[in-house]
Amino acid sequence: MNLANLGGVMFYLHNEVVDKDGEMMDESGHKTTKFQVDRILRFKVTMRNSDALWKKFRSQFGQFIQFDYGQATFGMPDHVKKCNAIWS
C-alpha cells in the first residue's frame, strides 16, 4: 500500500500508471495499467511524531524519498544508503 495526498496520487497516475502509446500490454495484446492499478482507496490517517523528534527537527515529516519494490531508489545518495541500511 502507498499513501499520498491527492496531488501526489494524480501525479503518480499520470506519470507512472497511465498507458503511454501502448507501452503496457498484457500477453493477449490488450492495454493494461502498470502494476495492475485498478482503483484508488481513500483513507483518513492521523499521525504525530514523538515530542523528542519534534523538538529536534521541528517537523512532522521527513524528506521525501522514492520507494520502489521496498527499497529507497531516488533521493540524496546518503539518505538512500542510510534508509536502505535500516531495513537490511
N, C-alpha and C positions, 0 to 999 in steps of 0.2 A: 504494500500500500504506500502511496506517496501522498503527502499533504501539501497544499499550496493555496494561495489566495486566488481570487477569480482571474486577475491579470496573469498570474503565473500559469494557471491552467490553460487559458486561451493561447498564450504564447507557446506552451508545450504542444497543444493540439495542432496549432498552425505550423509549427516548425519541425515537429518530430513524428506526429501521428498521421496527419492527412496525406493521402496519396499524392505523389508528385510525378505526373506523367507516366503512370504505370509502374513506378518503382516497386510497389508492394503488390505482388500477385501470388495467389496460392498455387498449388500443384495443378489445378484444373484451369488456370488462366484467369480466374476471377479476381477483381480488385479486393484487397483486404487492408486492414489498418495495421500499423506497426505495433508489435507486442499484443495484438488482438484486443486492443482497447475498444470496447463497445458501449461503455456507459461511464458517466461521472456521478459519483455519490457525494452528497453534501453532509458534512459533519460540523457540529459546533464544538470546538475544542478550546478549553481554557487551560493555560499553563502559566507557571510562575517559577522563576529560579529561586534558589535559596537566598537568604539575606546576605550571606558571605559572598556569594558570586555577584550579587547586585552591587554590593559595596565596592568590590574590586574593579568591575568593568562598567558599572552604571548602564547596563543594557540587559534586556530580557532575551536577546537573540545574539548568536554568534555570526561570524562571517558566513556568507553563502558558499557552500562547496557542492559541486555537482556530483551525484552518485549514479553509477551505472553498474548493474549486476552486483550490488552490495559492496562496492568499493568507491572511494573518492577518486574521481577521474579528472577533474578540472578545477583549478584554483591556484593559489600561490603554491609553488612547489614544496616549500617547507610545511605548509599546512596540510597538503595532501599526504605527504610522507608521515607526519605525526598522526593524522586521522586514521590512516590505514594501519599504522603500528598499534594503535589502541585495540583494534579488533583482530589482530594476528594472534 
